[in-house]
């Protein structure tokens, strides 16, 4: 399993959001939640990736 997949799963678990599915989509991953889908990179290019993803997940569930 790739490290970025584990990191995305840990982030969702730490924020108490149920990750239903994670599917590769052409260089990105589609994170499926009950409220919708968020697309994130499979090879993040900056150190703010996890912060930005956390903010996107929180906005989705707000």
N, C-alpha and C positions, 0 to 999 in steps of 0.2 A: 504494500500500500504506500502511495506517495505521501511524503511529509505534509504537503499542503492539504491533502484530504483529511489527515488526522487533525491538523490545526483547525480546519473549518468545523469538524465534528466537536472538538474540544470547546471552541468558541460558542457553538450553539448549546452545548450542555452547560457551560458556565453561565450563560445568560438565561437558562431554563426555557429555551424554545425547542419544541419538538421538531426535529429535522426528519421529514417523511422520506425524502429521496434525494440523492445527489447523482446527477447524470452528466457525463461529458458531452459538451456541445461545441465542437470545433474550436478548441483552444480555450474554452471557458467551461465552467461547471454551472449547472442549473441546480440551485438549492431550492427544494420544494418544501413549503410550509403549508399549514392549513389555510392561511390567509392569502397565499400567493407564491410567486416564484421570484428569486433574486439570482441574477447572473453575476458570477465573479470569475476572475482570471485563474487559469490553471498554472500560470507562471507569473506571479505578481512582480512588478518591476520596482516598487518602492516600499519603504518600511511602514508607510501609513495604510497599507492594504487592510490589515486586520481592524484598525480603527474605523476606516471607512465602511467596511463590511458590517461591523457591529452597529454603526449608526444606521445603515440601510435596514438591517433586521429590526432595530427598534422602531424606525419609522413605519415599517410594514405592519408591526403589531400594535402601533399606537392607536 
